[in-house]
Amino acid sequence: MKIKTNVNVVAVAAVFWIALMGAACAANIPVPGWDPNAFRDQSTLQIMTIGPEEGEHWSRLWLAVIDGQLYVRLGDRAYGRIQKNTAGLYVKVKIGDNEFDKVRLEAAPEMTDKVAAAMADKYFLDILVRHESHPMTARLVAEPSPSPAK
């Protein structure tokens, strides 16, 4: 009887572990075309925010790729648009010939100096732009768009 109970506990634990691993893997589903290292040579990208009064607005931003992650620096206007974005911290992104519908902007204050240095190396005009206010340094993380209901 005790062996049967132990077997049931092990079976339930195994099922729970498999379900947990499946959910974790589903959260890391790659987004087709999203490869920050492939974007390294792009000079700009565009993000679309949705303002409560103005609707959709595309902002053009410089980008930096550091350790396989895509970063942007937001100036005052772009940061203001993010704060009012009705989609929260999600934006649509155009980069090169690619468009991604669901990209999360993650604040990355720990990367501010590294991103500023990467921008200075990449963009000649950063000699002027670096002195402007940049209230947010952000990492862009693409997420799979939900499948349309059938």
N, CA and C of each residue as an Amber inpcrd file, in Angstrom:
protein
   450
   0.8190000  -1.1900000   0.0000000   0.0000000   0.0000000   0.0000000
   0.8680000   1.2620000   0.0000000   1.9260000   1.2270000   0.8170000
   2.8160000   2.3750000   0.8920000   3.5500000   2.5620000  -0.4380000
   3.9160000   1.4770000  -1.1010000   4.5870000   1.5570000  -2.3960000
   3.6540000   2.1680000  -3.4300000   2.3870000   1.7890000  -3.4080000
   1.4090000   2.3280000  -4.3620000   1.2570000   3.8400000  -4.1730000
   1.2230000   4.3220000  -2.9380000   1.1150000   5.7510000  -2.6520000
   2.3520000   6.4810000  -3.1590000   3.5240000   5.9150000  -2.9290000
   4.7690000   6.5320000  -3.3920000   4.8170000   6.6010000  -4.9170000
   4.3530000   5.5730000  -5.5780000   4.3160000   5.5650000  -7.0370000
   3.3840000   6.6670000  -7.5420000   2.2310000   6.8260000  -6.8900000
   1.2930000   7.8830000  -7.2860000   1.9090000   9.2690000  -7.1030000
   2.6190000   9.4630000  -6.0090000   3.2640000  10.7610000  -5.7490000
   4.3170000  11.0290000  -6.8220000   5.1080000  10.0390000  -7.1490000
   6.1380000  10.1960000  -8.1790000   5.4970000  10.4840000  -9.5370000
   4.4150000   9.7910000  -9.8560000   3.7260000  10.0040000 -11.1360000
   3.1530000  11.4140000 -11.2180000   2.5170000  11.8810000 -10.1700000
   1.9520000  13.2420000 -10.1620000   3.0730000  14.2700000 -10.2760000
   4.1780000  14.0440000  -9.5540000   5.3120000  14.9780000  -9.6190000
   5.8880000  15.0110000 -11.0300000   5.9810000  13.8540000 -11.6890000
   6.5160000  13.8070000 -13.0560000   5.6140000  14.5590000 -14.0240000
   4.3030000  14.3560000 -13.9090000   3.3550000  15.0650000 -14.7830000
   3.4570000  16.5680000 -14.5510000   3.5220000  16.9950000 -13.3020000
   3.6380000  18.4140000 -12.9880000   4.9250000  18.9900000 -13.5730000
   6.0360000  18.2690000 -13.4240000   7.3270000  18.7340000 -13.9430000
   7.2910000  18.8560000 -15.4650000   6.7130000  17.8880000 -16.1420000
   6.6120000  17.9270000 -17.6070000   5.7610000  19.1200000 -18.0400000
   4.6470000  19.3540000 -17.3540000   3.7860000  20.5020000 -17.6930000
   4.5250000  21.8130000 -17.4590000   5.2590000  21.8840000 -16.3680000
   6.0230000  23.1000000 -16.0560000   7.0960000  23.3590000 -17.1040000
   7.7980000  22.3360000 -17.5220000   8.8300000  22.4890000 -18.5500000
   8.2060000  22.8810000 -19.8890000   7.0580000  22.3300000 -20.2020000
   6.3690000  22.6970000 -21.4440000   5.9820000  24.1590000 -21.4530000
   5.4960000  24.6600000 -20.3210000   5.1190000  26.0720000 -20.2330000
   6.3460000  26.9650000 -20.3500000   7.4530000  26.5600000 -19.7460000
   8.6790000  27.3590000 -19.8280000   9.1950000  27.3970000 -21.2560000
   9.1430000  26.2810000 -21.9500000   9.6080000  26.2510000 -23.3420000
   8.6990000  27.0890000 -24.2290000   7.4060000  27.0690000 -23.9700000
   6.4730000  27.8600000 -24.7660000   6.7420000  29.3420000 -24.5970000
   7.2050000  29.7580000 -23.4210000   7.4950000  31.1700000 -23.1810000
   8.7120000  31.6290000 -23.9710000   9.5720000  30.6950000 -24.3880000
  10.7790000  31.0440000 -25.1180000  10.6770000  30.7230000 -26.6050000
   9.4790000  30.7200000 -27.1360000   9.2890000  30.4360000 -28.5490000
   9.9810000  31.5300000 -29.3520000  10.8720000  31.1570000 -30.2600000
  11.5330000  32.1890000 -31.0620000  10.5440000  32.8590000 -32.0120000
  10.7660000  34.1300000 -32.2490000   9.9430000  34.8960000 -33.1740000
  10.6320000  34.8590000 -34.5300000   9.9590000  34.3710000 -35.5720000
  10.5920000  34.2840000 -36.8910000  11.1580000  35.6310000 -37.3400000
  12.4310000  35.6190000 -37.7450000  13.0790000  36.8240000 -38.2460000
  13.7580000  37.6670000 -37.1760000  13.4590000  37.4250000 -35.9070000
  14.0410000  38.2340000 -34.8320000  15.4290000  37.6870000 -34.5060000
  16.4430000  38.3960000 -34.9370000  17.8300000  38.0190000 -34.6890000
  18.6330000  39.2980000 -34.4960000  18.7490000  39.7630000 -33.2440000
  19.4520000  41.0230000 -33.0030000  20.8340000  41.0990000 -33.6450000
  21.5730000  40.0030000 -33.6820000  22.9000000  40.0510000 -34.2960000
  22.8170000  40.3740000 -35.7900000  21.7480000  39.9560000 -36.4410000
  21.5690000  40.2690000 -37.8640000  21.2170000  41.7380000 -38.0720000
  20.7520000  42.4110000 -37.0180000  20.3750000  43.8280000 -37.1160000
  21.5440000  44.7610000 -36.8190000  22.6630000  44.2120000 -36.4450000
  23.8330000  45.0060000 -36.0170000  24.2140000  46.1010000 -37.0130000
  24.1400000  45.8040000 -38.3140000  24.5630000  46.7730000 -39.3330000
  23.4570000  47.7480000 -39.7430000  22.2490000  47.5650000 -39.2190000
  21.1770000  48.5180000 -39.5130000  21.4860000  49.8250000 -38.7810000
  21.1430000  50.9470000 -39.3980000  21.4260000  52.2150000 -38.7230000
  20.2650000  52.6790000 -37.8530000  19.0440000  52.3610000 -38.2550000
  17.8910000  52.7830000 -37.4510000  16.8270000  51.6880000 -37.4490000
  15.9130000  51.8420000 -36.5370000  14.6940000  51.0490000 -36.5130000
  13.5610000  52.0190000 -36.2160000  12.3420000  51.5540000 -36.3900000
  11.1790000  52.3810000 -36.0840000  10.3180000  51.6440000 -35.0750000
   9.7880000  52.4000000 -34.1100000   8.8260000  51.8210000 -33.1710000
   7.5130000  52.5590000 -33.3290000   6.4210000  51.8000000 -33.2190000
   5.1010000  52.4090000 -33.3030000   4.4530000  52.3880000 -31.9270000
   4.0830000  53.5690000 -31.4750000   3.3080000  53.7010000 -30.2480000
   1.9030000  54.1280000 -30.6280000   0.9830000  53.9470000 -29.7110000
  -0.3990000  54.3660000 -29.9490000  -0.7840000  55.3440000 -28.8510000
  -0.9280000  56.6070000 -29.2310000  -1.3060000  57.6340000 -28.2740000
  -2.8060000  57.6590000 -28.0770000  -3.2660000  58.0280000 -26.8950000
  -4.7080000  58.0470000 -26.6280000  -5.4630000  59.0370000 -27.5030000
  -4.8130000  60.1030000 -27.9310000  -5.4870000  61.1000000 -28.7640000
  -5.0150000  61.0840000 -30.2110000  -3.7290000  60.8620000 -30.4360000
  -3.2010000  60.9490000 -31.7950000  -3.2340000  59.6270000 -32.5530000
  -3.3650000  58.5210000 -31.8410000  -3.3550000  57.2210000 -32.5030000
  -1.9330000  56.7450000 -32.7540000  -1.7350000  56.0570000 -33.8750000
  -0.4400000  55.4580000 -34.1870000   0.5950000  56.5170000 -34.5540000
   1.8190000  56.3100000 -34.0410000   2.9340000  57.1990000 -34.3810000
   4.2090000  56.3610000 -34.4810000   4.9510000  56.5470000 -35.5740000
   6.2240000  55.8540000 -35.7620000   7.3720000  56.7810000 -35.3890000
   8.2590000  56.3090000 -34.5330000   9.4660000  57.0420000 -34.1420000
  10.6820000  56.2900000 -34.6690000  11.6250000  57.0290000 -35.2380000
  12.8640000  56.4300000 -35.7530000  13.9420000  56.5780000 -34.6780000
  14.6070000  55.4570000 -34.3570000  15.6140000  55.4390000 -33.2990000
  16.8930000  54.7640000 -33.7750000  18.0050000  55.2010000 -33.2120000
  19.2580000  54.4980000 -33.4230000  19.2120000  53.2240000 -32.5860000
  20.0440000  52.2690000 -32.9600000  20.0610000  50.9970000 -32.2360000
  21.4870000  50.5520000 -31.9720000  21.6110000  49.7110000 -30.9700000
  22.8890000  49.0840000 -30.6560000  22.6110000  47.6250000 -30.2990000
  23.4860000  46.7470000 -30.7330000  23.3910000  45.3330000 -30.3770000
  24.5840000  45.0170000 -29.4860000  24.2910000  44.5520000 -28.2810000
  25.3310000  44.2250000 -27.3120000  25.0230000  42.8360000 -26.7570000
  25.9850000  41.9430000 -26.8620000  25.8320000  40.5730000 -26.3580000
  24.5510000  39.9090000 -26.8690000  24.2520000  40.1210000 -28.1460000
  23.1000000  39.4680000 -28.7550000  21.7480000  40.0600000 -28.3720000
  21.7560000  41.2110000 -27.7170000  20.5190000  41.8860000 -27.3210000
  20.4240000  43.2290000 -28.0480000  19.2000000  43.6260000 -28.3920000
  18.9550000  44.8690000 -29.1220000  18.5510000  45.9660000 -28.1390000
  19.2280000  47.1250000 -28.2360000  18.9810000  48.2460000 -27.3290000
  18.7140000  49.5230000 -28.1100000  17.9330000  50.4070000 -27.4930000
  17.7070000  51.7550000 -28.0070000  17.8180000  52.7300000 -26.8400000
  18.0810000  53.9940000 -27.1940000  18.0390000  55.0920000 -26.2220000
  16.8620000  55.9520000 -26.6050000  16.0210000  56.2680000 -25.6570000
  14.8580000  57.0940000 -25.9390000  15.1170000  58.5270000 -25.4850000
  14.9220000  59.4610000 -26.4170000  14.9810000  60.8700000 -26.0670000
  13.6760000  61.2760000 -25.3920000  13.5620000  62.5310000 -25.0470000
  12.3820000  63.0140000 -24.3170000  11.0720000  62.7530000 -25.0580000
  11.0260000  63.0400000 -26.3690000   9.7730000  62.8490000 -27.1180000
   9.3900000  61.3770000 -27.2090000  10.3430000  60.5190000 -27.5780000
  10.0360000  59.0860000 -27.6930000   9.6570000  58.5050000 -26.3330000
  10.3350000  58.9370000 -25.2920000  10.0160000  58.4570000 -23.9460000
   8.6120000  58.9070000 -23.5370000   8.2660000  60.1410000 -23.8560000
   6.9140000  60.6300000 -23.5710000   5.8520000  59.8110000 -24.2880000
   6.1390000  59.4190000 -25.5220000   5.1940000  58.5820000 -26.2730000
   5.0540000  57.2020000 -25.6330000   6.1510000  56.6560000 -25.1360000
   6.1090000  55.3520000 -24.4600000   5.2610000  55.4620000 -23.1980000
   5.4170000  56.5380000 -22.4610000   4.6410000  56.7100000 -21.2320000
   3.1430000  56.7930000 -21.5050000   2.7560000  57.3330000 -22.6530000
   1.3370000  57.4800000 -23.0010000   0.8250000  56.3450000 -23.8840000
   1.6930000  55.4140000 -24.2450000   1.3340000  54.3390000 -25.1600000
   0.1910000  53.4980000 -24.5910000  -0.9000000  53.4070000 -25.3220000
  -2.0480000  52.6400000 -24.8320000  -1.7770000  51.1370000 -24.8340000
  -0.7130000  50.7060000 -25.4940000  -0.3260000  49.2890000 -25.4980000
   0.7110000  49.0010000 -24.4090000   0.8730000  49.9090000 -23.4580000
   1.8300000  49.7160000 -22.3770000   3.2510000  49.7520000 -22.9010000
   4.0470000  48.7770000 -22.5040000   5.4370000  48.7340000 -22.9360000
   5.6210000  47.8860000 -24.1960000   4.5370000  47.6130000 -24.9030000
   4.6190000  46.8900000 -26.1690000   4.5330000  47.8670000 -27.3250000
   5.3820000  47.6560000 -28.3190000   5.3950000  48.4770000 -29.5190000
   5.4860000  47.5580000 -30.7310000   5.1840000  48.1070000 -31.8820000
   5.4430000  47.4240000 -33.1460000   6.7930000  47.9440000 -33.6100000
   7.6140000  47.0910000 -34.2210000   8.9580000  47.4840000 -34.6480000
   9.1560000  47.1490000 -36.1160000   9.7230000  48.1120000 -36.8520000
  10.1940000  47.8830000 -38.2250000  11.7060000  48.0290000 -38.1980000
  12.3770000  47.0110000 -38.7320000  13.8290000  47.0650000 -38.8190000
  14.2480000  46.3460000 -40.0880000  14.9450000  47.0610000 -40.9450000
  15.2810000  46.5050000 -42.2570000  14.0080000  46.1670000 -43.0000000
  13.9260000  44.9720000 -43.5290000  12.7320000  44.5180000 -44.2430000
  11.7680000  43.7640000 -43.3340000  12.0060000  43.7920000 -42.0510000
  11.2030000  43.0300000 -41.1000000  10.2790000  43.9260000 -40.2990000
   9.1350000  43.3660000 -39.9360000   8.2000000  44.0610000 -39.0540000
   7.7480000  43.0740000 -37.9890000   7.7710000  43.5250000 -36.7490000
   7.4040000  42.6750000 -35.6220000   6.2700000  43.3590000 -34.8630000
   5.1830000  42.6250000 -34.6680000   3.9670000  43.2040000 -34.0950000
   3.9810000  43.3580000 -32.5870000   4.7370000  42.5220000 -31.8840000
   4.6920000  42.5540000 -30.4210000   6.1110000  42.5330000 -29.8630000
   6.6220000  43.7200000 -29.5770000   7.9680000  43.8470000 -29.0220000
   7.8550000  44.5960000 -27.7020000   8.4400000  44.0090000 -26.6800000
   8.3930000  44.6040000 -25.3420000   9.6200000  45.4850000 -25.1370000
   9.3960000  46.6790000 -24.6180000  10.4940000  47.5690000 -24.2230000
  10.7610000  47.3190000 -22.7450000  11.9500000  46.8170000 -22.4450000
  12.3430000  46.5890000 -21.0550000  13.3350000  47.6610000 -20.6500000
  13.0290000  48.4050000 -19.6100000  13.9840000  49.3930000 -19.1110000
  15.2760000  48.6740000 -18.7450000  16.4000000  49.2250000 -19.1790000
  17.7060000  48.6140000 -18.9250000  18.6890000  49.6700000 -18.4170000
  18.4100000  50.2530000 -17.2490000  19.2890000  51.3110000 -16.7470000
  20.7180000  50.8420000 -16.5070000  20.8930000  49.5530000 -16.2410000
  22.2320000  49.0210000 -16.0170000  23.0740000  49.0220000 -17.2920000
  22.4180000  49.1970000 -18.4500000  23.1150000  49.1870000 -19.7380000
  23.3400000  50.5910000 -20.3090000  22.9420000  51.6220000 -19.5940000
  23.0080000  52.9870000 -20.1100000  24.4060000  53.3450000 -20.6180000
  25.4270000  53.0930000 -19.8240000  26.7880000  53.4600000 -20.2260000
  27.2810000  52.6280000 -21.4050000  26.9940000  51.3260000 -21.3880000
  27.4310000  50.4570000 -22.4920000  26.7310000  50.8270000 -23.7950000
  25.4350000  51.1310000 -23.7140000  24.6850000  51.5090000 -24.9250000
  25.1900000  52.8590000 -25.4330000  25.4320000  53.7920000 -24.5300000
  25.9580000  55.1000000 -24.9440000  27.3100000  54.9420000 -25.6370000
  28.1610000  54.0790000 -25.1020000  29.4770000  53.8520000 -25.7230000
  29.3250000  53.1890000 -27.0900000  28.4090000  52.2320000 -27.2080000
  28.1880000  51.5610000 -28.4930000  27.6410000  52.5430000 -29.5260000
  26.7600000  53.4330000 -29.0980000  26.2080000  54.4350000 -30.0170000
  27.3030000  55.4110000 -30.4470000  28.1680000  55.7910000 -29.5190000
  29.2670000  56.7020000 -29.8550000  30.2010000  56.0700000 -30.8840000
  30.4370000  54.7640000 -30.7550000  31.2970000  54.0610000 -31.7190000
  30.6280000  53.9230000 -33.0860000  29.3180000  53.7570000 -33.0900000
  28.5930000  53.4550000 -34.3250000  28.1740000  54.6950000 -35.1110000
  27.8040000  55.7500000 -34.3990000  27.2090000  56.9250000 -35.0590000
  28.0850000  58.1600000 -34.8730000  28.5450000  58.7300000 -35.9740000
  29.3670000  59.9320000 -35.9310000  28.6260000  61.0830000 -35.2440000
  27.3470000  61.2540000 -35.5590000  26.5750000  62.3640000 -34.9950000
  26.2820000  62.2140000 -33.5070000  26.6560000  61.0830000 -32.9320000
  26.4420000  60.9210000 -31.4930000  27.2430000  61.9480000 -30.7050000
  28.2640000  62.5060000 -31.3210000  29.0450000  63.5500000 -30.6600000
  28.1470000  64.7150000 -30.2290000  27.0540000  64.9260000 -30.9720000
  26.0730000  65.9570000 -30.6170000  24.9260000  65.3790000 -29.7940000
  24.4330000  64.2310000 -30.1980000  23.2350000  63.6460000 -29.5910000
  23.4770000  63.1850000 -28.1560000  24.6900000  62.7590000 -27.8370000
  24.9420000  62.2270000 -26.4970000  24.6980000  63.2500000 -25.3980000
  24.7270000  64.5230000 -25.7380000  24.5260000  65.5690000 -24.7380000
  23.0540000  65.8830000 -24.5040000  22.1720000  65.3030000 -25.3150000
  20.7400000  65.4830000 -25.1120000  20.2600000  64.5400000 -24.0120000
  19.0680000  64.8180000 -23.5070000  18.4820000  63.9780000 -22.4720000
  18.0270000  62.6410000 -23.0640000  18.3670000  61.5620000 -22.3750000
  17.9150000  60.2160000 -22.7470000  17.3620000  59.5640000 -21.4780000
  16.0820000  59.8160000 -21.1900000  15.5200000  59.3160000 -19.9330000
  15.3660000  57.7980000 -19.8550000  15.5020000  57.1010000 -20.9860000
  15.3510000  55.6440000 -20.9220000  16.2770000  54.9460000 -21.9160000
  16.9860000  53.9580000 -21.4060000  17.6950000  53.0040000 -22.2430000
  16.8840000  51.7270000 -22.1400000  16.5500000  51.1340000 -23.2980000
  15.6560000  49.9830000 -23.2750000  16.1860000  48.8370000 -24.1210000
  15.8980000  47.6420000 -23.6520000  16.1680000  46.4040000 -24.3930000
  14.8730000  46.0570000 -25.1160000  14.9770000  45.6580000 -26.3840000
  13.7990000  45.2490000 -27.1430000  13.7550000  43.7330000 -27.2000000
  12.6170000  43.1870000 -26.8210000  12.4390000  41.7340000 -26.7740000
  11.1680000  41.3890000 -27.5480000  11.3370000  40.6780000 -28.6580000
  10.1780000  40.2840000 -29.4590000   9.4750000  39.1160000 -28.8040000
   8.1470000  39.1580000 -28.8600000   7.3350000  38.0660000 -28.3540000
   6.4370000  37.5890000 -29.4820000   6.1040000  36.2960000 -29.4570000
   5.2140000  35.7930000 -30.5070000   3.8580000  36.4830000 -30.4200000
   3.3050000  36.8120000 -31.5740000   1.9570000  37.3780000 -31.6090000
   0.9770000  36.2310000 -31.4150000  -0.1280000  36.4880000 -30.7260000
  -1.1110000  35.4300000 -30.5560000  -1.6730000  35.0030000 -31.9050000
  -1.9130000  33.7160000 -32.0390000  -2.4980000  33.2040000 -33.2770000
  -3.9440000  33.6510000 -33.3830000  -4.3870000  34.0120000 -34.5790000
  -5.7920000  34.3970000 -34.7220000  -6.6940000  33.2130000 -34.4310000
  -7.8280000  33.4750000 -33.8020000  -8.7960000  32.4170000 -33.4780000
  -9.4070000  31.8790000 -34.7610000  -9.5900000  30.5790000 -34.7920000
 -10.1450000  29.9640000 -35.9980000 -11.6070000  29.6860000 -35.8200000
